[in-house]
Amino acid sequence: MKRLISALLALPLSCSIGEPLFAETTYQPGYSTSTQCFRDEYREEYVPGTKEKPGHVRNWTEKVEIPCRSNSSARKHPASKHSSKAQNVDDNSCIEGSILGGLLGSAAGAALSRGDGRWIGVPVGGAAGAMLGCQVDGG
């Protein structure tokens, strides 16, 4: 129990000691100001081994320069999720044509088939008629 309490007390201290995820450094050589932002990236590499000397994983962190996020550039070019142009939307529905074509196709399948063939002729005629009716309706 004492170990658990000491571990919980040491956790915030160990997290605050580490370097921040995004570090920013500002330089002013002469009259200009330049800002560079860095990020620590964790890397791993597998080093293959032999029977006598088994392989292992080598790990390290690298400091990588990344583009800085500045509020001034965000204000100059606001990113909008909705474009001002109206998008082309296909709102052409073919429900009426599908229903009418399905009924006519089923009727044609029933009329053209005989005996046990009607069990297949009616659904196939309905499906084919629905597809054809949708195309004729403009879908």
N, CA, C and O atoms as CSV, one atom per row, in Angstrom:
chain,resi,resn,atom,element,x,y,z
A,1,MET,N,N,0.820,-1.184,0.000
A,1,MET,CA,C,0.000,0.000,0.000
A,1,MET,C,C,0.869,1.255,0.000
A,1,MET,O,O,0.558,2.240,-0.669
A,2,LYS,N,N,1.982,1.201,0.774
A,2,LYS,CA,C,2.876,2.350,0.819
A,2,LYS,C,C,3.518,2.592,-0.538
A,2,LYS,O,O,3.737,3.737,-0.934
A,3,ARG,N,N,3.821,1.505,-1.251
A,3,ARG,CA,C,4.420,1.645,-2.578
A,3,ARG,C,C,3.445,2.294,-3.553
A,3,ARG,O,O,3.840,3.111,-4.385
A,4,LEU,N,N,2.173,1.929,-3.448
A,4,LEU,CA,C,1.156,2.500,-4.322
A,4,LEU,C,C,1.021,3.999,-4.080
A,4,LEU,O,O,0.941,4.776,-5.031
A,5,ILE,N,N,0.994,4.403,-2.826
A,5,ILE,CA,C,0.869,5.826,-2.509
A,5,ILE,C,C,2.095,6.586,-2.979
A,5,ILE,O,O,1.967,7.667,-3.552
A,6,SER,N,N,3.284,6.039,-2.747
A,6,SER,CA,C,4.497,6.733,-3.185
A,6,SER,C,C,4.581,6.790,-4.706
A,6,SER,O,O,5.089,7.766,-5.258
A,7,ALA,N,N,4.089,5.757,-5.395
A,7,ALA,CA,C,4.092,5.777,-6.860
A,7,ALA,C,C,3.121,6.824,-7.381
A,7,ALA,O,O,3.420,7.523,-8.349
A,8,LEU,N,N,1.960,6.936,-6.745
A,8,LEU,CA,C,0.984,7.942,-7.173
A,8,LEU,C,C,1.477,9.357,-6.896
A,8,LEU,O,O,1.172,10.271,-7.661
A,9,LEU,N,N,2.226,9.555,-5.829
A,9,LEU,CA,C,2.778,10.872,-5.539
A,9,LEU,C,C,3.931,11.217,-6.467
A,9,LEU,O,O,4.132,12.389,-6.783
A,10,ALA,N,N,4.690,10.226,-6.909
A,10,ALA,CA,C,5.835,10.466,-7.783
A,10,ALA,C,C,5.421,10.657,-9.232
A,10,ALA,O,O,6.189,11.219,-10.013
A,11,LEU,N,N,4.237,10.211,-9.617
A,11,LEU,CA,C,3.790,10.303,-11.008
A,11,LEU,C,C,3.699,11.745,-11.506
A,11,LEU,O,O,4.225,12.025,-12.582
A,12,PRO,N,N,3.057,12.689,-10.783
A,12,PRO,CA,C,3.024,14.063,-11.302
A,12,PRO,C,C,4.407,14.686,-11.398
A,12,PRO,O,O,4.667,15.476,-12.307
A,13,LEU,N,N,5.298,14.343,-10.475
A,13,LEU,CA,C,6.647,14.882,-10.523
A,13,LEU,C,C,7.396,14.380,-11.745
A,13,LEU,O,O,8.101,15.152,-12.394
A,14,SER,N,N,7.257,13.106,-12.068
A,14,SER,CA,C,7.967,12.556,-13.225
A,14,SER,C,C,7.395,13.093,-14.525
A,14,SER,O,O,8.128,13.238,-15.504
A,15,CYS,N,N,6.096,13.393,-14.557
A,15,CYS,CA,C,5.506,13.949,-15.775
A,15,CYS,C,C,5.926,15.391,-15.981
A,15,CYS,O,O,6.043,15.838,-17.122
A,16,SER,N,N,6.158,16.135,-14.897
A,16,SER,CA,C,6.520,17.537,-15.048
A,16,SER,C,C,7.991,17.722,-15.381
A,16,SER,O,O,8.375,18.787,-15.863
A,17,ILE,N,N,8.822,16.723,-15.141
A,17,ILE,CA,C,10.251,16.834,-15.429
A,17,ILE,C,C,10.526,16.728,-16.918
A,17,ILE,O,O,11.469,17.352,-17.405
A,18,GLY,N,N,9.737,15.959,-17.658
A,18,GLY,CA,C,9.978,15.710,-19.078
A,18,GLY,C,C,9.879,16.967,-19.921
A,18,GLY,O,O,9.291,17.963,-19.500
A,19,GLU,N,N,10.451,16.918,-21.102
A,19,GLU,CA,C,10.418,18.031,-22.038
A,19,GLU,C,C,9.035,18.111,-22.676
A,19,GLU,O,O,8.417,17.072,-22.905
A,20,PRO,N,N,8.527,19.313,-22.972
A,20,PRO,CA,C,7.204,19.419,-23.573
A,20,PRO,C,C,7.167,18.780,-24.949
A,20,PRO,O,O,8.193,18.636,-25.613
A,21,LEU,N,N,5.967,18.401,-25.366
A,21,LEU,CA,C,5.797,17.722,-26.640
A,21,LEU,C,C,6.152,18.639,-27.800
A,21,LEU,O,O,6.846,18.223,-28.728
A,22,PHE,N,N,5.682,19.890,-27.757
A,22,PHE,CA,C,5.997,20.862,-28.797
A,22,PHE,C,C,6.840,21.958,-28.166
A,22,PHE,O,O,6.343,22.725,-27.341
A,23,ALA,N,N,8.095,22.039,-28.539
A,23,ALA,CA,C,8.973,23.067,-28.017
A,23,ALA,C,C,9.141,24.147,-29.068
A,23,ALA,O,O,9.243,23.856,-30.260
A,24,GLU,N,N,9.171,25.393,-28.621
A,24,GLU,CA,C,9.300,26.514,-29.544
A,24,GLU,C,C,10.484,27.357,-29.113
A,24,GLU,O,O,10.607,27.709,-27.939
A,25,THR,N,N,11.340,27.675,-30.038
A,25,THR,CA,C,12.465,28.549,-29.753
A,25,THR,C,C,12.409,29.733,-30.698
A,25,THR,O,O,12.104,29.578,-31.880
A,26,THR,N,N,12.705,30.917,-30.178
A,26,THR,CA,C,12.660,32.142,-30.974
A,26,THR,C,C,14.058,32.740,-31.014
A,26,THR,O,O,14.710,32.880,-29.979
A,27,TYR,N,N,14.513,33.090,-32.201
A,27,TYR,CA,C,15.817,33.708,-32.395
A,27,TYR,C,C,15.612,35.104,-32.949
A,27,TYR,O,O,14.667,35.348,-33.700
A,28,GLN,N,N,16.500,36.028,-32.578
A,28,GLN,CA,C,16.453,37.361,-33.153
A,28,GLN,C,C,17.869,37.798,-33.504
A,28,GLN,O,O,18.436,38.675,-32.853
A,29,PRO,N,N,18.440,37.175,-34.550
A,29,PRO,CA,C,19.761,37.624,-34.985
A,29,PRO,C,C,19.609,38.872,-35.852
A,29,PRO,O,O,19.000,38.809,-36.920
A,30,GLY,N,N,20.142,39.979,-35.415
A,30,GLY,CA,C,20.002,41.215,-36.188
A,30,GLY,C,C,18.649,41.839,-35.931
A,30,GLY,O,O,18.242,42.022,-34.784
A,31,TYR,N,N,17.949,42.168,-37.019
A,31,TYR,CA,C,16.667,42.846,-36.880
A,31,TYR,C,C,15.461,41.964,-37.185
A,31,TYR,O,O,14.324,42.425,-37.087
A,32,SER,N,N,15.683,40.735,-37.545
A,32,SER,CA,C,14.558,39.857,-37.879
A,32,SER,C,C,14.340,38.840,-36.757
A,32,SER,O,O,15.237,38.555,-35.964
A,33,THR,N,N,13.140,38.314,-36.721
A,33,THR,CA,C,12.795,37.306,-35.728
A,33,THR,C,C,12.405,36.029,-36.448
A,33,THR,O,O,11.615,36.063,-37.391
A,34,SER,N,N,12.945,34.917,-36.017
A,34,SER,CA,C,12.560,33.635,-36.598
A,34,SER,C,C,12.162,32.696,-35.467
A,34,SER,O,O,12.764,32.696,-34.393
A,35,THR,N,N,11.153,31.911,-35.729
A,35,THR,CA,C,10.648,30.971,-34.737
A,35,THR,C,C,10.726,29.568,-35.310
A,35,THR,O,O,10.330,29.330,-36.451
A,36,GLN,N,N,11.231,28.656,-34.527
A,36,GLN,CA,C,11.308,27.258,-34.930
A,36,GLN,C,C,10.584,26.425,-33.888
A,36,GLN,O,O,10.723,26.654,-32.686
A,37,CYS,N,N,9.810,25.457,-34.359
A,37,CYS,CA,C,9.087,24.565,-33.456
A,37,CYS,C,C,9.610,23.148,-33.647
A,37,CYS,O,O,9.919,22.725,-34.761
A,38,PHE,N,N,9.701,22.434,-32.549
A,38,PHE,CA,C,10.241,21.084,-32.573
A,38,PHE,C,C,9.293,20.131,-31.870
A,38,PHE,O,O,8.478,20.531,-31.039
A,39,ARG,N,N,9.419,18.863,-32.225
A,39,ARG,CA,C,8.648,17.799,-31.586
A,39,ARG,C,C,9.598,16.630,-31.364
A,39,ARG,O,O,10.432,16.325,-32.216
A,40,ASP,N,N,9.465,15.984,-30.221
A,40,ASP,CA,C,10.259,14.791,-29.949
A,40,ASP,C,C,9.518,13.586,-30.511
A,40,ASP,O,O,8.365,13.342,-30.154
A,41,GLU,N,N,10.169,12.837,-31.384
A,41,GLU,CA,C,9.575,11.640,-31.975
A,41,GLU,C,C,10.300,10.411,-31.448
A,41,GLU,O,O,11.530,10.353,-31.425
A,42,TYR,N,N,9.521,9.445,-31.032
A,42,TYR,CA,C,10.053,8.185,-30.521
A,42,TYR,C,C,10.308,7.253,-31.694
A,42,TYR,O,O,9.441,7.083,-32.552
A,43,ARG,N,N,11.479,6.653,-31.738
A,43,ARG,CA,C,11.853,5.746,-32.826
A,43,ARG,C,C,12.269,4.395,-32.250
A,43,ARG,O,O,12.809,4.309,-31.147
A,44,GLU,N,N,12.004,3.348,-33.022
A,44,GLU,CA,C,12.452,1.996,-32.681
A,44,GLU,C,C,13.031,1.346,-33.917
A,44,GLU,O,O,12.587,1.604,-35.035
A,45,GLU,N,N,14.025,0.504,-33.709
A,45,GLU,CA,C,14.629,-0.232,-34.815
A,45,GLU,C,C,14.976,-1.627,-34.305
A,45,GLU,O,O,15.582,-1.776,-33.244
A,46,TYR,N,N,14.594,-2.626,-35.054
A,46,TYR,CA,C,14.926,-3.997,-34.685
A,46,TYR,C,C,16.298,-4.330,-35.243
A,46,TYR,O,O,16.551,-4.174,-36.438
A,47,VAL,N,N,17.164,-4.780,-34.384
A,47,VAL,CA,C,18.502,-5.201,-34.781
A,47,VAL,C,C,18.494,-6.723,-34.797
A,47,VAL,O,O,18.430,-7.344,-33.736
A,48,PRO,N,N,18.558,-7.347,-35.989
A,48,PRO,CA,C,18.501,-8.809,-36.048
A,48,PRO,C,C,19.737,-9.434,-35.403
A,48,PRO,O,O,20.810,-8.832,-35.343
A,49,GLY,N,N,19.551,-10.630,-34.938
A,49,GLY,CA,C,20.650,-11.314,-34.270
A,49,GLY,C,C,20.930,-12.673,-34.874
A,49,GLY,O,O,20.422,-13.026,-35.939
A,50,THR,N,N,21.749,-13.419,-34.167
A,50,THR,CA,C,22.101,-14.776,-34.580
A,50,THR,C,C,21.717,-15.727,-33.447
A,50,THR,O,O,21.147,-15.319,-32.435
A,51,LYS,N,N,22.040,-16.983,-33.642
A,51,LYS,CA,C,21.726,-17.973,-32.615
A,51,LYS,C,C,22.512,-17.691,-31.337
A,51,LYS,O,O,21.991,-17.842,-30.232
A,52,GLU,N,N,23.759,-17.283,-31.496
A,52,GLU,CA,C,24.600,-17.018,-30.336
A,52,GLU,C,C,24.270,-15.676,-29.685
A,52,GLU,O,O,24.341,-15.542,-28.463
A,53,LYS,N,N,23.909,-14.685,-30.497
A,53,LYS,CA,C,23.617,-13.345,-29.983
A,53,LYS,C,C,22.234,-12.942,-30.492
A,53,LYS,O,O,22.112,-12.496,-31.633
A,54,PRO,N,N,21.186,-13.087,-29.671
A,54,PRO,CA,C,19.825,-12.803,-30.141
A,54,PRO,C,C,19.634,-11.326,-30.490
A,54,PRO,O,O,20.338,-10.445,-29.996
A,55,GLY,N,N,18.662,-11.098,-31.353
A,55,GLY,CA,C,18.363,-9.732,-31.764
A,55,GLY,C,C,17.705,-8.941,-30.649
A,55,GLY,O,O,17.256,-9.498,-29.647
A,56,HIS,N,N,17.657,-7.626,-30.845
A,56,HIS,CA,C,17.052,-6.757,-29.848
A,56,HIS,C,C,16.456,-5.527,-30.535
A,56,HIS,O,O,16.698,-5.276,-31.716
A,57,VAL,N,N,15.686,-4.782,-29.779
A,57,VAL,CA,C,15.074,-3.557,-30.291
A,57,VAL,C,C,15.835,-2.379,-29.713
A,57,VAL,O,O,16.014,-2.268,-28.500
A,58,ARG,N,N,16.279,-1.502,-30.602
A,58,ARG,CA,C,16.987,-0.293,-30.198
A,58,ARG,C,C,15.989,0.853,-30.271
A,58,ARG,O,O,15.284,0.982,-31.272
A,59,ASN,N,N,15.909,1.693,-29.235
A,59,ASN,CA,C,14.976,2.814,-29.257
A,59,ASN,C,C,15.678,4.109,-28.886
A,59,ASN,O,O,16.677,4.102,-28.167
A,60,TRP,N,N,15.143,5.229,-29.388
A,60,TRP,CA,C,15.693,6.545,-29.126
A,60,TRP,C,C,14.640,7.589,-29.466
A,60,TRP,O,O,13.611,7.273,-30.064
A,61,THR,N,N,14.899,8.823,-29.087
A,61,THR,CA,C,14.024,9.932,-29.461
A,61,THR,C,C,14.818,10.906,-30.310
A,61,THR,O,O,16.008,11.128,-30.089
A,62,GLU,N,N,14.130,11.483,-31.286
A,62,GLU,CA,C,14.746,12.476,-32.166
A,62,GLU,C,C,13.981,13.778,-32.054
A,62,GLU,O,O,12.756,13.777,-31.932
A,63,LYS,N,N,14.691,14.874,-32.096
A,63,LYS,CA,C,14.062,16.187,-32.115
A,63,LYS,C,C,13.861,16.562,-33.576
A,63,LYS,O,O,14.830,16.701,-34.323
A,64,VAL,N,N,12.590,16.730,-33.990
A,64,VAL,CA,C,12.242,16.977,-35.383
A,64,VAL,C,C,11.610,18.357,-35.487
A,64,VAL,O,O,10.737,18.709,-34.694
A,65,GLU,N,N,12.059,19.140,-36.473
A,65,GLU,CA,C,11.474,20.466,-36.684
A,65,GLU,C,C,10.140,20.322,-37.412
A,65,GLU,O,O,10.034,19.588,-38.394
A,66,ILE,N,N,9.129,21.028,-36.922
A,66,ILE,CA,C,7.794,20.992,-37.512
A,66,ILE,C,C,7.340,22.416,-37.793
A,66,ILE,O,O,7.885,23.353,-37.209
A,67,PRO,N,N,6.349,22.611,-38.677
A,67,PRO,CA,C,5.828,23.955,-38.904
A,67,PRO,C,C,5.116,24.458,-37.649
A,67,PRO,O,O,4.379,23.717,-36.999
A,68,CYS,N,N,5.345,25.713,-37.326
A,68,CYS,CA,C,4.726,26.305,-36.139
A,68,CYS,C,C,3.290,26.692,-36.434
A,68,CYS,O,O,2.949,27.083,-37.551
A,69,ARG,N,N,2.469,26.578,-35.430
A,69,ARG,CA,C,1.077,27.015,-35.549
A,69,ARG,C,C,1.003,28.438,-35.022
A,69,ARG,O,O,1.198,28.677,-33.830
A,70,SER,N,N,0.726,29.365,-35.896
A,70,SER,CA,C,0.627,30.751,-35.455
A,70,SER,C,C,-0.810,31.220,-35.582
A,70,SER,O,O,-1.505,30.864,-36.534
A,71,ASN,N,N,-1.253,32.014,-34.631
A,71,ASN,CA,C,-2.621,32.522,-34.649
A,71,ASN,C,C,-2.802,33.593,-35.710
A,71,ASN,O,O,-3.911,33.776,-36.212
A,72,SER,N,N,-1.730,34.311,-36.066
A,72,SER,CA,C,-1.869,35.373,-37.065
A,72,SER,C,C,-2.176,34.806,-38.443
A,72,SER,O,O,-2.972,35.385,-39.182
A,73,SER,N,N,-1.553,33.673,-38.806
A,73,SER,CA,C,-1.845,33.087,-40.112
A,73,SER,C,C,-3.230,32.476,-40.137
A,73,SER,O,O,-3.856,32.411,-41.195
A,74,ALA,N,N,-3.722,32.026,-38.990
A,74,ALA,CA,C,-5.068,31.464,-38.950
A,74,ALA,C,C,-6.110,32.552,-39.125
A,74,ALA,O,O,-7.184,32.305,-39.675
A,75,ARG,N,N,-5.796,33.775,-38.653
A,75,ARG,CA,C,-6.749,34.864,-38.811
A,75,ARG,C,C,-6.765,35.395,-40.233
A,75,ARG,O,O,-7.804,35.851,-40.711
A,76,LYS,N,N,-5.624,35.342,-40.918
A,76,LYS,CA,C,-5.565,35.839,-42.290
A,76,LYS,C,C,-6.345,34.949,-43.236
A,76,LYS,O,O,-7.029,35.445,-44.132
A,77,HIS,N,N,-6.252,33.645,-43.050
A,77,HIS,CA,C,-6.901,32.682,-43.938
A,77,HIS,C,C,-7.801,31.772,-43.118
A,77,HIS,O,O,-7.404,30.658,-42.776
A,78,PRO,N,N,-9.001,32.226,-42.797
A,78,PRO,CA,C,-9.859,31.353,-41.989
A,78,PRO,C,C,-10.290,30.130,-42.775
A,78,PRO,O,O,-10.700,30.233,-43.931
A,79,ALA,N,N,-10.196,28.996,-42.150
A,79,ALA,CA,C,-10.589,27.741,-42.800
A,79,ALA,C,C,-12.079,27.545,-42.605
A,79,ALA,O,O,-12.563,27.472,-41.476
A,80,SER,N,N,-12.792,27.461,-43.690
A,80,SER,CA,C,-14.233,27.252,-43.589
A,80,SER,C,C,-14.553,25.835,-44.019
A,80,SER,O,O,-14.032,25.334,-45.016
A,81,LYS,N,N,-15.411,25.208,-43.257
A,81,LYS,CA,C,-15.788,23.839,-43.576
A,81,LYS,C,C,-16.834,23.800,-44.671
A,81,LYS,O,O,-16.930,22.823,-45.414
A,82,HIS,N,N,-17.618,24.864,-44.770
A,82,HIS,CA,C,-18.679,24.894,-45.765
A,82,HIS,C,C,-18.259,25.829,-46.889
A,82,HIS,O,O,-17.935,26.992,-46.650
A,83,SER,N,N,-18.266,25.326,-48.094
A,83,SER,CA,C,-17.891,26.163,-49.222
A,83,SER,C,C,-19.062,27.047,-49.607
A,83,SER,O,O,-20.223,26.695,-49.396
A,84,SER,N,N,-18.740,28.203,-50.177
A,84,SER,CA,C,-19.791,29.139,-50.547
A,84,SER,C,C,-20.506,28.699,-51.814
A,84,SER,O,O,-21.636,29.119,-52.062
A,85,LYS,N,N,-19.864,27.859,-52.620
A,85,LYS,CA,C,-20.505,27.370,-53.835
A,85,LYS,C,C,-21.538,26.304,-53.493
A,85,LYS,O,O,-21.357,25.513,-52.568
A,86,ALA,N,N,-22.610,26.303,-54.251
A,86,ALA,CA,C,-23.605,25.249,-54.083
A,86,ALA,C,C,-23.078,23.981,-54.743
A,86,ALA,O,O,-22.669,23.996,-55.904
A,87,GLN,N,N,-23.094,22.902,-54.002
A,87,GLN,CA,C,-22.583,21.653,-54.545
A,87,GLN,C,C,-23.646,21.000,-55.411
A,87,GLN,O,O,-24.844,21.144,-55.167
A,88,ASN,N,N,-23.189,20.283,-56.423
A,88,ASN,CA,C,-24.113,19.568,-57.291
A,88,ASN,C,C,-24.625,18.338,-56.565
A,88,ASN,O,O,-23.868,17.409,-56.285
A,89,VAL,N,N,-25.910,18.340,-56.262
A,89,VAL,CA,C,-26.531,17.234,-55.550
A,89,VAL,C,C,-27.510,16.560,-56.492
A,89,VAL,O,O,-28.347,17.214,-57.113
A,90,ASP,N,N,-27.394,15.247,-56.587
A,90,ASP,CA,C,-28.312,14.493,-57.436
A,90,ASP,C,C,-29.540,14.144,-56.605
A,90,ASP,O,O,-29.569,13.133,-55.902
A,91,ASP,N,N,-30.552,15.002,-56.701
A,91,ASP,CA,C,-31.779,14.742,-55.959
A,91,ASP,C,C,-32.855,14.137,-56.857
A,91,ASP,O,O,-34.044,14.191,-56.543
A,92,ASN,N,N,-32.424,13.564,-57.969
A,92,ASN,CA,C,-33.339,12.943,-58.916
A,92,ASN,C,C,-33.740,11.575,-58.373
A,92,ASN,O,O,-32.909,10.671,-58.289
A,93,SER,N,N,-34.987,11.424,-58.012
A,93,SER,CA,C,-35.474,10.182,-57.433
A,93,SER,C,C,-36.136,9.329,-58.508
A,93,SER,O,O,-36.800,9.852,-59.402
A,94,CYS,N,N,-35.954,8.029,-58.418
A,94,CYS,CA,C,-36.573,7.128,-59.391
A,94,CYS,C,C,-37.521,6.154,-58.703
A,94,CYS,O,O,-37.738,5.043,-59.187
A,95,ILE,N,N,-38.085,6.573,-57.574
A,95,ILE,CA,C,-38.957,5.677,-56.810
A,95,ILE,C,C,-40.211,5.326,-57.599
A,95,ILE,O,O,-40.619,4.166,-57.654
A,96,GLU,N,N,-40.822,6.348,-58.213
A,96,GLU,CA,C,-42.062,6.086,-58.953
A,96,GLU,C,C,-41.825,5.133,-60.112
A,96,GLU,O,O,-42.602,4.205,-60.336
A,97,GLY,N,N,-40.735,5.375,-60.853
A,97,GLY,CA,C,-40.413,4.501,-61.977
A,97,GLY,C,C,-40.096,3.085,-61.537
A,97,GLY,O,O,-40.447,2.126,-62.225
A,98,SER,N,N,-39.428,2.944,-60.385
A,98,SER,CA,C,-39.102,1.608,-59.882
A,98,SER,C,C,-40.356,0.843,-59.495
A,98,SER,O,O,-40.493,-0.341,-59.802
A,99,ILE,N,N,-41.264,1.522,-58.823
A,99,ILE,CA,C,-42.498,0.838,-58.401
A,99,ILE,C,C,-43.328,0.428,-59.615
A,99,ILE,O,O,-43.779,-0.713,-59.718
A,100,LEU,N,N,-43.522,1.375,-60.529
A,100,LEU,CA,C,-44.326,1.072,-61.718
A,100,LEU,C,C,-43.662,-0.008,-62.574
A,100,LEU,O,O,-44.334,-0.921,-63.053
A,101,GLY,N,N,-42.339,0.093,-62.767
A,101,GLY,CA,C,-41.613,-0.911,-63.542
A,101,GLY,C,C,-41.634,-2.269,-62.875
A,101,GLY,O,O,-41.741,-3.289,-63.556
A,102,GLY,N,N,-41.531,-2.303,-61.536
A,102,GLY,CA,C,-41.588,-3.566,-60.814
A,102,GLY,C,C,-42.930,-4.253,-60.961
A,102,GLY,O,O,-43.002,-5.469,-61.136
A,103,LEU,N,N,-44.007,-3.456,-60.886
A,103,LEU,CA,C,-45.345,-4.045,-61.065
A,103,LEU,C,C,-45.543,-4.570,-62.480
A,103,LEU,O,O,-46.056,-5.670,-62.685
A,104,LEU,N,N,-45.123,-3.754,-63.461
A,104,LEU,CA,C,-45.272,-4.201,-64.853
A,104,LEU,C,C,-44.380,-5.407,-65.149
A,104,LEU,O,O,-44.799,-6.317,-65.864
A,105,GLY,N,N,-43.159,-5.428,-64.611
A,105,GLY,CA,C,-42.260,-6.555,-64.817
A,105,GLY,C,C,-42.780,-7.824,-64.174
A,105,GLY,O,O,-42.658,-8.907,-64.746
A,106,SER,N,N,-43.362,-7.700,-62.981
A,106,SER,CA,C,-43.946,-8.874,-62.319
A,106,SER,C,C,-45.124,-9.418,-63.114
A,106,SER,O,O,-45.293,-10.629,-63.252
A,107,ALA,N,N,-45.941,-8.496,-63.637
A,107,ALA,CA,C,-47.086,-8.934,-64.448
A,107,ALA,C,C,-46.612,-9.622,-65.714
A,107,ALA,O,O,-47.174,-10.637,-66.124
A,108,ALA,N,N,-45.570,-9.066,-66.339
A,108,ALA,CA,C,-45.040,-9.689,-67.552
A,108,ALA,C,C,-44.417,-11.042,-67.226
A,108,ALA,O,O,-44.568,-11.985,-68.003
A,109,GLY,N,N,-43.718,-11.164,-66.093
A,109,GLY,CA,C,-43.133,-12.435,-65.685
A,109,GLY,C,C,-44.188,-13.482,-65.413
A,109,GLY,O,O,-44.003,-14.656,-65.732
A,110,ALA,N,N,-45.311,-13.057,-64.816
A,110,ALA,CA,C,-46.394,-14.006,-64.544
A,110,ALA,C,C,-47.081,-14.439,-65.829
A,110,ALA,O,O,-47.470,-15.598,-65.972
A,111,ALA,N,N,-47.230,-13.503,-66.767
A,111,ALA,CA,C,-47.929,-13.827,-68.017
A,111,ALA,C,C,-47.080,-14.708,-68.920
A,111,ALA,O,O,-47.618,-15.565,-69.621
A,112,LEU,N,N,-45.765,-14.515,-68.919
A,112,LEU,CA,C,-44.906,-15.251,-69.846
A,112,LEU,C,C,-44.451,-16.605,-69.296
A,112,LEU,O,O,-44.009,-17.457,-70.066
A,113,SER,N,N,-44.549,-16.816,-68.003
A,113,SER,CA,C,-44.081,-18.089,-67.442
A,113,SER,C,C,-45.252,-19.044,-67.245
A,113,SER,O,O,-46.410,-18.628,-67.198
A,114,ARG,N,N,-44.931,-20.340,-67.130
A,114,ARG,CA,C,-45.970,-21.368,-66.987
A,114,ARG,C,C,-45.625,-22.296,-65.829
A,114,ARG,O,O,-44.455,-22.601,-65.597
A,115,GLY,N,N,-46.618,-22.731,-65.124
A,115,GLY,CA,C,-46.457,-23.750,-64.085
A,115,GLY,C,C,-45.546,-23.308,-62.956
A,115,GLY,O,O,-45.723,-22.235,-62.379
A,116,ASP,N,N,-44.552,-24.163,-62.642
A,116,ASP,CA,C,-43.615,-23.872,-61.553
A,116,ASP,C,C,-42.647,-22.747,-61.903
A,116,ASP,O,O,-41.964,-22.229,-61.020
A,117,GLY,N,N,-42.579,-22.367,-63.157
A,117,GLY,CA,C,-41.693,-21.281,-63.570
A,117,GLY,C,C,-42.131,-19.928,-63.051
A,117,GLY,O,O,-41.352,-18.975,-63.069
A,118,ARG,N,N,-43.374,-19.829,-62.585
A,118,ARG,CA,C,-43.854,-18.549,-62.064
A,118,ARG,C,C,-43.167,-18.185,-60.753
A,118,ARG,O,O,-43.065,-17.007,-60.413
A,119,TRP,N,N,-42.694,-19.192,-60.013
A,119,TRP,CA,C,-41.984,-18.909,-58.764
A,119,TRP,C,C,-40.697,-18.123,-59.029
A,119,TRP,O,O,-40.203,-17.406,-58.159
A,120,ILE,N,N,-40.175,-18.266,-60.218
A,120,ILE,CA,C,-38.960,-17.533,-60.576
A,120,ILE,C,C,-39.288,-16.380,-61.512
A,120,ILE,O,O,-38.651,-15.329,-61.434
A,121,GLY,N,N,-40.248,-16.548,-62.377
A,121,GLY,CA,C,-40.569,-15.524,-63.374
A,121,GLY,C,C,-41.082,-14.233,-62.775
A,121,GLY,O,O,-40.728,-13.152,-63.246
A,122,VAL,N,N,-41.916,-14.323,-61.739
A,122,VAL,CA,C,-42.495,-13.110,-61.138
A,122,VAL,C,C,-41.422,-12.274,-60.426
A,122,VAL,O,O,-41.354,-11.073,-60.685
A,123,PRO,N,N,-40.579,-12.837,-59.542
A,123,PRO,CA,C,-39.558,-11.999,-58.889
A,123,PRO,C,C,-38.509,-11.467,-59.857
A,123,PRO,O,O,-38.074,-10.322,-59.737
A,124,VAL,N,N,-38.100,-12.298,-60.819
A,124,VAL,CA,C,-37.097,-11.832,-61.784
A,124,VAL,C,C,-37.686,-10.724,-62.645
A,124,VAL,O,O,-37.016,-9.727,-62.914
A,125,GLY,N,N,-38.921,-10.886,-63.075
A,125,GLY,CA,C,-39.573,-9.840,-63.855
A,125,GLY,C,C,-39.743,-8.563,-63.054
A,125,GLY,O,O,-39.595,-7.467,-63.593
A,126,GLY,N,N,-40.054,-8.695,-61.763
A,126,GLY,CA,C,-40.192,-7.514,-60.905
A,126,GLY,C,C,-38.880,-6.777,-60.733
A,126,GLY,O,O,-38.844,-5.549,-60.802
A,127,ALA,N,N,-37.800,-7.513,-60.510
A,127,ALA,CA,C,-36.489,-6.871,-60.337
A,127,ALA,C,C,-36.033,-6.210,-61.626
A,127,ALA,O,O,-35.545,-5.080,-61.610
A,128,ALA,N,N,-36.189,-6.906,-62.737
A,128,ALA,CA,C,-35.783,-6.326,-64.023
A,128,ALA,C,C,-36.645,-5.119,-64.362
A,128,ALA,O,O,-36.139,-4.118,-64.868
A,129,GLY,N,N,-37.937,-5.207,-64.087
A,129,GLY,CA,C,-38.822,-4.079,-64.351
A,129,GLY,C,C,-38.506,-2.881,-63.476
A,129,GLY,O,O,-38.595,-1.741,-63.932
A,130,ALA,N,N,-38.137,-3.122,-62.220
A,130,ALA,CA,C,-37.778,-2.022,-61.324
A,130,ALA,C,C,-36.524,-1.313,-61.810
A,130,ALA,O,O,-36.450,-0.084,-61.772
A,131,MET,N,N,-35.532,-2.081,-62.266
A,131,MET,CA,C,-34.307,-1.462,-62.781
A,131,MET,C,C,-34.588,-0.668,-64.044
A,131,MET,O,O,-34.098,0.451,-64.199
A,132,LEU,N,N,-35.366,-1.233,-64.939
A,132,LEU,CA,C,-35.698,-0.551,-66.184
A,132,LEU,C,C,-36.555,0.682,-65.914
A,132,LEU,O,O,-36.362,1.723,-66.543
A,133,GLY,N,N,-37.505,0.572,-64.978
A,133,GLY,CA,C,-38.351,1.713,-64.638
A,133,GLY,C,C,-37.565,2.849,-64.022
A,133,GLY,O,O,-37.867,4.016,-64.270
A,134,CYS,N,N,-36.570,2.532,-63.231
A,134,CYS,CA,C,-35.721,3.571,-62.636
A,134,CYS,C,C,-34.937,4.299,-63.715
A,134,CYS,O,O,-34.809,5.523,-63.660
A,135,GLN,N,N,-34.411,3.580,-64.691
A,135,GLN,CA,C,-33.659,4.209,-65.773
A,135,GLN,C,C,-34.558,5.082,-66.638
A,135,GLN,O,O,-34.149,6.159,-67.071
A,136,VAL,N,N,-35.773,4.626,-66.890
A,136,VAL,CA,C,-36.700,5.408,-67.707
A,136,VAL,C,C,-37.139,6.661,-66.956
A,136,VAL,O,O,-37.345,7.712,-67.563
A,137,ASP,N,N,-37.282,6.551,-65.626
A,137,ASP,CA,C,-37.724,7.683,-64.814
A,137,ASP,C,C,-36.633,8.739,-64.679
A,137,ASP,O,O,-36.913,9.863,-64.263
A,138,GLY,N,N,-35.413,8.402,-65.019
A,138,GLY,CA,C,-34.330,9.391,-64.980
A,138,GLY,C,C,-33.376,9.207,-63.831
A,138,GLY,O,O,-32.665,10.148,-63.481
A,139,GLY,N,N,-33.328,8.040,-63.227
A,139,GLY,CA,C,-32.455,7.826,-62.067
A,139,GLY,C,C,-31.128,7.350,-62.400
A,139,GLY,O,O,-30.307,7.134,-61.507
